[in-house]
Amino acid sequence: MTFYYNWEVQLMEAIQSILGTAGVYIMSFFTTLGEEAVMIGVMAFLYWCYDKEMAKFIGINMVTGLVLNPMIKNVFLRRRPYFDNPGIKCLKPVNSKYDIYDIAAQGFSFPSGHSMNSGIMYGSFPAYKGREGKNFKILLAIGIGIPFLVGISRFSLGVHYPTDVLVGWTVGFAVIMIIPRLERALKSRYKMMFIIWLISLIGIFYCRTNDYFTGLGIMTGLFAAIWFEERYVDFKNTKDPVKCALRLIFGLAFYFGLNTLLKLPFSSDFLSSGTMASFMVRTVRYTIVTFVILGVYPLCFDRIKLGRKPGEK
């Protein structure tokens, strides 16, 4: 589907005409702040080392956005700007492994996933700490500044219209406000997660892009891992730099290794086929990987505490 305002195309063409090599490099750096690898690294540090409760708060918000974004995209089916405007160049594709015109791999345009997810992640920092929290003003500047830079980079690089970015920011910040209030209204994190998960399943009936099924798998794995960790693990965070480094190194290696291992039984053609079977395999793979690294892997940190009820110390 093609819909856009003329001013969007004119603005994007004007920006790209003056970017130059240095500008593309800078915008690519900004957009990286909203990409999967950076967010995984930040969330891994928060969860395994710094403050797992803060990580859970941000993580629940994040996976809601990861699923909600493609659910919206697969309703509007807005094609990326370079599909329909020859004057706009795709300077940094969403997935460089596939053709830039492969919708299943590159995803739809509206709203911007990078803008939405960066808004949720970095905006969750001040939301978690609250106005009276330590360094609130600094966290607020991060929560606004980084999503702003990420969003600007997305239409400068030609992969989103400005309105994609505006709606991405809006929905992202709405998620931050709504999810915690839903949890308080239900008086149960588990009920809240279950309701979000049930609503997210609706996308199975109409979403046909990789990002939705990836997000659904990460959501399922995270929610299961939170329950498992609180009931059976209850690991402690650490300020010891050596322990923190080891947790991060082994954990991230485990993440990428397990993800690669689970792909081995399937051919690359099948995994990229865009069939429902390949989508289901993707969801199951991400469910397993997320659950193992967030729920099971922390068993290596402390002794196992079987039979403990949620919330018990």
MIDREN-132551 format. One line per 8 residues: number of its first residue (from 0); their letters; for each residue x, y, z of N, C-alpha, C. Coordinates in steps of 0.001 Angstrom, whole numbers. Example, Ala and Ser with C-alpha at 12.3 -4.5 7.8 and 13.67 -1.06 7.14 Angstrom:
BEGIN
0	as	13190,-5690,7800,12300,-4500,7800,13200,-3300,7800  12850,-2250,7080,13670,-1060,7140,12900,30,7870 .
***
This chain:
BEGIN
0	mtfyynwe	848,-1189,0,0,0,0,889,1246,0  499,2242,-797,1285,3473,-892,465,4667,-430  936,5337,622,310,6590,1041,1368,7420,1781  1429,8683,1437,2394,9585,2059,2043,11013,1684  2632,11947,2420,2460,13363,2115,3636,13823,1255  3367,14722,344,4428,15205,-534,5588,15838,243  5249,16520,1345,6307,17173,2112,7284,16158,2694  6808,14942,2955,7701,13917,3490,8767,13534,2476 .
8	vqlmeaiq	8337,13303,1254,9278,12939,196,10248,14085,-65  9728,15296,-120,10585,16456,-371,11620,16627,737  11200,16450,1975,12115,16573,3110,13206,15504,3052  12805,14262,2775,13771,13167,2725,14769,13340,1595  14288,13753,435,15181,13981,-693,16156,15125,-403  15673,16163,256,16535,17302,594,17627,16876,1577  17246,16083,2581,18228,15622,3573,19269,14725,2922  18813,13778,2098,19755,12866,1464,20687,13571,485 .
16	silgtagv	20240,14666,-79,21074,15390,-1037,22262,16078,-367  22171,16315,961,23256,17007,1664,23976,16107,2670  23529,14857,2801,24131,13975,3803,25610,13737,3540  25929,13263,2373,27302,12908,2079,27713,11648,2825  28940,11225,2619,29437,10005,3264,29458,10128,4777  29934,11263,5273,30009,11477,6721,28615,11486,7345  27662,12116,6667,26298,12173,7179,25664,10803,7264  25893,9972,6245,25356,8612,6255,25955,7829,7412 .
24	yimsfftt	27244,8019,7640,27915,7328,8753,27308,7745,10089  27100,9044,10278,26540,9546,11540,25123,9029,11750  24296,9100,10701,22918,8635,10816,22868,7119,11045  23790,6397,10438,23851,4949,10648,24208,4640,12096  25074,5467,12682,25423,5293,14096,24203,5535,14976  23475,6620,14704,22283,6917,15495,21257,5785,15394  21078,5258,14187,20065,4216,14002,20471,2935,14719  21790,2728,14874,22285,1549,15582,21827,1530,17035 .
32	lgeeavmi	21631,2709,17625,21194,2790,19016,19806,2199,19219  19076,2010,18118,17739,1427,18212,17678,26,17643  18844,-596,17400,18862,-1924,16795,18976,-3034,17833  18675,-4234,17368,18575,-5408,18229,19833,-5663,19037  21006,-5619,18408,22243,-5978,19090,22517,-5059,20275  22337,-3737,20085,22579,-2782,21154,21585,-2992,22291  20312,-3179,21939,19285,-3349,22965,19487,-4644,23742  19913,-5699,23057,20202,-6957,23737,21328,-6758,24740 .
40	gvmaflyw	22372,-6038,24320,23496,-5783,25209,23099,-4983,26439  22310,-3919,26233,21866,-3084,27357,20984,-3888,28300  20020,-4631,27729,19113,-5415,28560,19845,-6535,29295  20848,-7138,28656,21628,-8194,29311,22360,-7638,30520  22958,-6461,30362,23663,-5837,31486,22692,-5521,32621  21558,-4926,32288,20583,-4578,33323,20082,-5815,34053  19769,-6872,33307,19140,-8049,33894,20134,-8898,34684  21260,-9208,34083,22208,-10114,34728,23092,-9441,35768 .
48	cydkemak	23282,-8113,35652,24253,-7449,36522,23656,-6338,37389  22993,-5381,36773,22686,-4133,37461,21408,-4184,38300  20259,-4439,37668,18969,-4385,38370,17945,-5196,37580  17746,-6447,37985,16866,-7322,37204,15409,-6878,37247  14982,-6229,38338,13596,-5761,38397,13363,-4630,37403  14344,-3761,37270,14267,-2708,36269,14252,-3314,34872  15080,-4345,34674,15137,-5030,33382,13808,-5697,33043  13140,-6267,34042,11837,-6890,33808,10811,-5835,33406 .
56	figinmvt	10834,-4706,34088,9920,-3608,33762,10118,-3160,32320  11381,-2917,31960,11681,-2476,30600,11398,-3588,29597  11750,-4830,29977,11571,-5954,29069,10121,-6207,28698  9234,-6107,29671,7802,-6294,29390,7307,-5209,28447  7729,-3967,28701,7369,-2884,27785,7918,-3134,26389  9177,-3593,26337,9855,-3799,25062,9165,-4873,24222  8877,-6029,24818,8283,-7110,24022,6869,-6761,23581  6176,-5944,24382,4863,-5454,23943,5019,-4647,22668 .
64	glvlnpmi	6042,-3795,22634,6299,-3014,21429,6762,-3863,20266  7579,-4882,20547,8094,-5750,19486,6971,-6470,18748  5900,-6799,19462,4769,-7481,18844,3752,-6484,18284  3499,-5430,19030,2505,-4447,18610,2901,-3756,17309  4189,-3457,17155,4633,-2734,15959,4304,-3474,14666  4710,-4749,14510,4347,-5450,13274,2857,-5739,13144  2144,-5827,14284,699,-6001,14192,56,-4774,13554  565,-3590,13865,68,-2373,13235,524,-2324,11781 .
72	knvflrrr	1795,-2662,11559,2339,-2613,10199,1561,-3507,9244  1174,-4680,9704,485,-5621,8839,-987,-5271,8638  -1453,-4214,9287,-2782,-3680,9016,-2683,-2611,7927  -1736,-1687,8089,-1615,-574,7150,-836,-950,5892  88,-1911,6002,828,-2427,4834,1489,-1309,4027  2007,-327,4719,2662,796,4041,4062,384,3582  4307,526,2322,5606,144,1776,6666,1195,2138  7899,771,2185,8980,1680,2550,9159,2745,1465 .
80	pyfdnpgi	9636,3925,1846,9683,5070,916,10398,4795,-402  11488,4050,-356,12270,3836,-1580,11571,2915,-2571  10520,2211,-2131,9750,1372,-3048,9080,2214,-4137  8564,3359,-3755,7690,4128,-4635,8222,5504,-5006  9397,5844,-4482,9962,7161,-4776,11414,7001,-5220  11660,7045,-6525,13009,6836,-7064,14046,7821,-6520  13590,8994,-6063,14517,9990,-5543,15013,9693,-4146  14409,8679,-3495,14811,8304,-2139,15634,7020,-2192 .
88	kclkpvns	16802,7070,-1576,17695,5910,-1561,17599,5160,-236  17693,3841,-315,17773,3019,892,19240,2937,1292  19637,3738,2271,21047,3841,2643,21445,2836,3725  20464,2229,4388,20759,1206,5395,19541,301,5539  19496,-813,4798,18325,-1694,4849,18122,-2291,6234  16883,-2640,6535,16569,-3251,7825,17293,-4582,7979  17276,-5382,6921,17953,-6674,6932,18844,-6766,5704  20132,-6572,5902,21067,-6514,4784,21307,-7867,4120 .
96	kydiydia	20823,-8945,4740,21022,-10284,4172,20061,-10567,3020  19012,-9753,2922,17979,-10009,1921,17845,-8818,980  17188,-9044,-136,16925,-7995,-1108,16134,-6867,-439  16461,-5626,-789,15800,-4492,-128,14316,-4402,-463  13883,-5123,-1502,12468,-5112,-1868,11724,-6361,-1387  12365,-7142,-518,11738,-8331,65,10933,-7885,1282  9627,-7794,1111,8752,-7283,2176,8824,-8138,3434  8834,-9460,3277,8844,-10354,4439,10077,-10114,5299 .
104	aqgfsfps	11208,-9860,4662,12457,-9662,5398,12617,-8221,5889  12272,-7241,5053,12474,-5829,5394,11323,-5244,6204  10161,-5891,6138,9012,-5416,6900,8355,-4201,6260  7200,-3849,6784,6492,-2675,6289,6995,-1433,7019  6492,-291,6623,7075,982,7040,6378,1654,8218  5069,1487,8328,4282,2280,9291,3756,1428,10442  4151,1776,11694,5057,2842,12123,6503,2349,12217  7418,3250,12504,8838,2910,12581,9124,2062,13815 .
112	ghsmnsgi	9650,860,13596,9980,-24,14714,11147,502,15533  12174,1030,14865,13319,1577,15591,12892,2748,16483  12066,3628,15944,11604,4786,16719,10753,4338,17899  9878,3408,17640,8977,2918,18685,9743,2168,19769  10624,1259,19359,11336,432,20334,12370,1226,21117  13038,2172,20467,13987,3009,21203,13238,3917,22175  12062,4399,21759,11250,5203,22658,10837,4426,23889  10470,3157,23681,10057,2311,24805,11243,2006,25716 .
120	mygsfpay	12346,1590,25115,13485,1173,25934,14078,2324,26726  14503,3371,26016,15177,4469,26705,14188,5311,27505  12938,5378,27042,11928,6108,27793,11509,5394,29062  11764,4085,29128,11414,3318,30326,12360,3595,31490  13546,4109,31197,14493,4417,32281,13927,5456,33242  13545,6651,32775,12968,7623,33704,11608,7179,34234  10855,6422,33421,9541,5957,33882,9691,5016,35072  10707,4188,35062,10927,3239,36168,11408,3958,37425 .
128	kgregknf	12331,4890,37252,12903,5582,38407,11939,6588,39015  11075,7206,38175,10138,8195,38684,10791,9553,38885  9966,10560,39044,10463,11942,39167,11365,12140,40369  11135,11362,41412,11937,11523,42626,13168,10623,42621  13332,9855,41563,14447,8927,41489,15768,9633,41243  16849,8928,41564,18190,9471,41390,18480,9690,39905  19065,10831,39582,19468,11168,38208,18282,11166,37229  17099,11547,37727,15910,11526,36874,16074,12424,35649 .
136	killaigi	16635,13617,35832,16762,14541,34708,17690,13985,33629  18753,13318,34069,19678,12714,33102,18985,11585,32346  18258,10753,33080,17542,9644,32457,16452,10154,31516  15811,11258,31905,14772,11839,31050,15392,12362,29749  16566,12966,29858,17253,13462,28661,17614,12304,27738  18049,11192,28329,18365,9993,27537,17088,9442,26900  16011,9392,27704,14745,8826,27239,14110,9602,26105  14424,10876,26005,13894,11713,24921,14926,11857,23801 .
144	gipflvgi	16165,12086,24171,17206,12395,23197,17556,11257,22263  17775,10069,22807,18179,8949,21954,17067,8545,20989  15817,8380,21440,14745,8085,20474,14616,9159,19394  14846,10425,19764,14781,11506,18776,15835,11306,17694  17061,11021,18094,18146,10819,17137,17904,9576,16279  17407,8514,16919,17105,7288,16177,16035,7567,15127  14984,8270,15522,13884,8560,14597,14328,9404,13413  15107,10453,13683,15600,11312,12602,16438,10492,11623 .
152	srfslgvh	17234,9580,12166,18097,8769,11299,17291,7857,10381  16128,7415,10827,15350,6446,10049,14847,7043,8732  14335,8282,8767,13887,8832,7481,15037,9477,6713  16120,9820,7400,17297,10328,6689,17937,9223,5861  17871,7996,6346,18457,6852,5640,17498,6241,4618  16291,6797,4517,15375,6403,3460,14509,5192,3726  14502,4687,4960,13742,3467,5234,12385,3732,5895  12136,4994,6261,10847,5357,6858,10459,6761,6431 .
160	yptdvlvg	9150,6995,6365,8633,8346,6202,8657,9047,7567  8717,10371,7595,8651,11085,8875,7414,10733,9703  6279,10507,9037,5075,10144,9797,5193,8755,10426  5981,7873,9829,6264,6581,10463,6937,6802,11813  7880,7726,11807,8659,8021,13010,7783,8677,14075  6979,9651,13665,6107,10356,14616,5150,9398,15307  4542,8504,14532,3608,7534,15115,4368,6515,15959  5572,6133,15531,6381,5212,16324,6691,5768,17690 .
168	wtvgfavi	7110,7032,17755,7356,7676,19050,6092,7699,19902  4969,8066,19286,3715,8204,20022,3272,6880,20627  3281,5823,19819,2855,4514,20311,3833,3990,21359  5120,4226,21132,6118,3765,22089,5927,4367,23458  5746,5670,23520,5551,6324,24816,4194,5955,25422  3210,5650,24585,1910,5210,25093,2043,3861,25793  2866,2972,25229,3101,1665,25846,3678,1834,27248  4633,2744,27391,5262,2983,28695,4243,3420,29729 .
176	miiprler	3262,4189,29308,2251,4689,30247,1177,3650,30551  795,2868,29542,-344,1957,29685,7,664,30418  1129,19,30079,1461,-1288,30638,1565,-1266,32166  2314,-343,32779,2375,-320,34249,1013,-76,34890  198,746,34259,-1140,1011,34803,-2021,-229,34710  -1845,-1007,33650,-2597,-2253,33513,-2210,-3238,34613  -918,-3295,34903,-457,-4187,35969,-1028,-3772,37321  -1039,-2474,37575,-1593,-2006,38851,-3087,-2270,38928 .
184	alksrykm	-3800,-2114,37815,-5242,-2344,37799,-5565,-3812,38053  -4776,-4706,37494,-5004,-6145,37661,-4413,-6675,38964  -3519,-5891,39578,-2843,-6272,40825,-2060,-7572,40675  -1582,-7820,39466,-812,-9039,39224,-14,-8894,37935  1300,-9059,38055,2146,-9018,36864,1833,-10183,35946  1564,-11367,36527,1316,-12562,35720,21,-12447,34921  -1024,-11908,35539,-2285,-11709,34817,-2085,-10715,33678  -1338,-9662,33971,-1085,-8651,32959,-331,-9256,31769 .
192	mfiiwlis	702,-10056,32052,1477,-10674,30979,623,-11648,30172  -232,-12387,30845,-1079,-13363,30156,-2057,-12663,29219  -2643,-11557,29662,-3581,-10799,28826,-2863,-10225,27612  -1683,-9650,27826,-897,-9106,26706,-573,-10210,25706  -194,-11386,26219,168,-12504,25344,-1029,-12975,24530  -2200,-13068,25164,-3398,-13490,24448,-3760,-12510,23341  -3693,-11229,23639,-3991,-10210,22628,-2990,-10306,21481  -1738,-10568,21817,-680,-10639,20803,-889,-11790,19830 .
200	ligifycr	-1553,-12852,20273,-1777,-14009,19405,-2669,-13689,18209  -3414,-12595,18293,-4293,-12198,17186,-3499,-12040,15898  -2259,-11582,16034,-1428,-11337,14865,-1146,-12573,14029  -1256,-13750,14622,-1011,-14992,13881,-1947,-15106,12684  -3143,-14551,12803,-4159,-14705,11765,-3946,-13803,10551  -3103,-12776,10691,-2955,-11891,9532,-1533,-11377,9295  -640,-11492,10263,727,-11000,10077,1535,-11991,9231  2255,-11485,8260,3051,-12335,7378,4455,-11770,7187 .
208	tndyftgl	5030,-11241,8268,6403,-10753,8234,7185,-11326,9416  8496,-11448,9221,9349,-12079,10228,9300,-11367,11573  9200,-10034,11551,9314,-9282,12799,8224,-9633,13807  7010,-9907,13327,5944,-10276,14264,6251,-11604,14952  6644,-12595,14198,6867,-13927,14763,8123,-13964,15631  9098,-13115,15306,10255,-12964,16185,9823,-12356,17511  9057,-11274,17440,8585,-10613,18643,7718,-11508,19508  6846,-12296,18876,5978,-13196,19631,6808,-14242,20364 .
216	gimtglfa	7851,-14749,19707,8716,-15725,20359,9460,-15129,21536  10001,-13920,21358,10719,-13263,22451,9766,-12972,23612  8557,-12520,23298,7566,-12258,24345,7239,-13521,25128  6948,-14606,24428,6594,-15863,25090,7735,-16349,25973  8955,-16288,25439,10115,-16724,26211,10358,-15853,27425  10209,-14541,27277,10432,-13627,28400,9414,-13844,29502  8137,-13927,29134,7103,-14097,30147,7286,-15403,30913  7638,-16466,30187,7891,-17750,30848,9128,-17666,31731 .
224	aiwfeery	10151,-16951,31263,11395,-16825,32017,11197,-16025,33299  10373,-14977,33244,10107,-14180,34447,9448,-15056,35506  8441,-15836,35111,7780,-16740,36060,8773,-17763,36621  9571,-18375,35756,10517,-19406,36178,11582,-18819,37102  12108,-17655,36751,13161,-17042,37560,12647,-16668,38936  11447,-16128,39002,10911,-15706,40293,10519,-16890,41169  10173,-18015,40561,9750,-19175,41342,10907,-20086,41734  11859,-20268,40834,12877,-21285,41065,14317,-20785,41142 .
232	vdfkntkd	14576,-19556,40745,15968,-19122,40649,16292,-17991,41629  15680,-16832,41420,15913,-15659,42262,17401,-15332,42375  18072,-15197,41241,19498,-14881,41286,19710,-13445,41765  20922,-13180,42224,21252,-11851,42733,22073,-11078,41710  21781,-9794,41610,22613,-8938,40763,23971,-8744,41418  24929,-8276,40628,26282,-8116,41150,26895,-6809,40683  27707,-6224,41556,28472,-5032,41195,29930,-5382,40956  30250,-6652,41115,31606,-7120,40869,31865,-7087,39358 .
240	pvkcalrl	32811,-6278,38905,33042,-6137,37462,33461,-7439,36782  34200,-8276,37474,34635,-9548,36889,33447,-10476,36699  32616,-10614,37750,31430,-11466,37652,30482,-10942,36575  30321,-9629,36539,29429,-9031,35545,29933,-9315,34135  31239,-9144,33925,31814,-9383,32600,31635,-10836,32184  31840,-11757,33125,31693,-13175,32803,30245,-13518,32472  29319,-12960,33241,27900,-13205,32954,27537,-12716,31558  28040,-11548,31194,27733,-10978,29889,28391,-11765,28763 .
248	ifglafyf	29651,-12076,28908,30386,-12780,27850,29782,-14151,27578  29610,-14932,28640,29077,-16276,28462,27601,-16236,28055  26855,-15297,28616,25432,-15202,28292,25181,-14823,26844  25891,-13814,26355,25705,-13394,24965,26219,-14459,23996  27322,-15124,24371,27831,-16220,23532,26807,-17354,23482  26195,-17622,24624,25169,-18659,24715,23972,-18293,23856  23585,-17015,23898,22439,-16535,23115,22656,-16768,21619  23766,-16258,21114,24023,-16368,19679,24311,-17809,19274 .
256	glntllkl	24987,-18556,20144,25284,-19952,19842,24027,-20804,19779  23140,-20633,20758,21906,-21409,20791,21000,-21045,19625  20947,-19762,19311,20130,-19310,18183,20619,-19950,16883  21933,-20008,16716,22509,-20628,15522,22260,-22126,15508  22405,-22769,16658,22214,-24216,16771,20799,-24631,16394  19826,-23839,16812,18429,-24174,16544,18039,-23975,15083  18896,-23288,14330,18645,-23123,12892,19143,-24311,12073  20085,-25068,12633,20773,-26097,11860,19859,-27164,11250 .
264	pfssdfls	18778,-27593,11927,17931,-28639,11320,17167,-28173,10074  17195,-26862,9786,16378,-26336,8696,17262,-25667,7634  16848,-25780,6399,17590,-25156,5310,17355,-23655,5314  18316,-22915,4753,18172,-21459,4681,16986,-21067,3797  16718,-21879,2772,15575,-21607,1901,14263,-21718,2664  14159,-22714,3532,12946,-22883,4334,12782,-21723,5312  13870,-21364,6003,13794,-20314,7007,13411,-18964,6417  13741,-18748,5147,13425,-17477,4496,12236,-17578,3540 .
272	sgtmasfm	11497,-18691,3629,10430,-18956,2657,9181,-18110,2874  8999,-17573,4070,7805,-16774,4340,6538,-17599,4479  6687,-18903,4709,5525,-19770,4919,5144,-19766,6391  3922,-20196,6686,3496,-20240,8074,4368,-21202,8887  4786,-22296,8250,5653,-23253,8944,6971,-22598,9347  7556,-21817,8439,8827,-21152,8758,8629,-20092,9845  7467,-19424,9813,7179,-18434,10849,7042,-19099,12220  6393,-20258,12267,6213,-20955,13529,7551,-21444,14084 .
280	vrtvryti	8412,-21917,13192,9753,-22332,13610,10499,-21148,14208  10374,-19981,13573,11017,-18767,14082,10503,-18433,15483  9194,-18502,15669,8618,-18197,16985,9107,-19166,18045  9092,-20447,17729,9544,-21460,18695,11019,-21263,19015  11826,-20952,17983,13263,-20768,18196,13519,-19611,19165  12865,-18490,18928,13087,-17342,19797,12496,-17547,21188  11430,-18329,21276,10874,-18656,22590,11886,-19443,23406  12460,-20469,22808,13434,-21317,23499,14668,-20519,23902 .
288	vtfvilgv	15214,-19766,22954,16432,-19011,23231,16210,-18007,24354  15124,-17261,24290,14850,-16240,25302,14616,-16865,26666  13845,-17941,26707,13578,-18596,27991,14858,-19150,28607  15686,-19766,27792,16904,-20393,28315,17872,-19356,28864  18110,-18278,28115,19125,-17330,28567,18640,-16446,29725  17326,-16234,29843,16807,-15387,30913,16290,-16190,32107  15819,-17403,31845,15281,-18218,32926,16236,-19281,33422  16843,-20011,32506,17676,-21159,32875,19129,-20765,33110 .
296	yplcfdri	19692,-19957,32234,21100,-19570,32362,21443,-18982,33734  20583,-18138,34349,20916,-17595,35675,21057,-18645,36772  20646,-19894,36515,20871,-20948,37499,22369,-21130,37757  23174,-20698,36811,24627,-20796,36973,25140,-19767,37983  24356,-18736,38267,24818,-17660,39134,24736,-18034,40609  23651,-18629,41015,23417,-18949,42421,22875,-20369,42523  22728,-20827,43737,22211,-22181,43933,20736,-22234,43565  20240,-23415,43151,18845,-23609,42774,17968,-23580,44025 .
304	klgrkpge	16828,-22900,43925,15897,-22823,45058,14549,-23363,44605  14415,-24647,44655,13192,-25284,44162,12031,-25107,45136  10828,-25031,44554,9615,-25030,45350,9285,-23715,45999  10040,-22646,45737,9755,-21361,46325,8584,-20698,45628  7738,-20070,46399,6597,-19374,45831,7024,-18009,45315  6350,-17493,44288,6702,-16171,43770,6650,-15128,44867  7702,-14315,44962,7735,-13249,45951,8366,-13631,47260  8580,-14942,47506,9206,-15366,48743,10684,-15052,48722 .
312	k	11245,-14760,49877,12670,-14496,50006,13340,-15642,50744 .
***
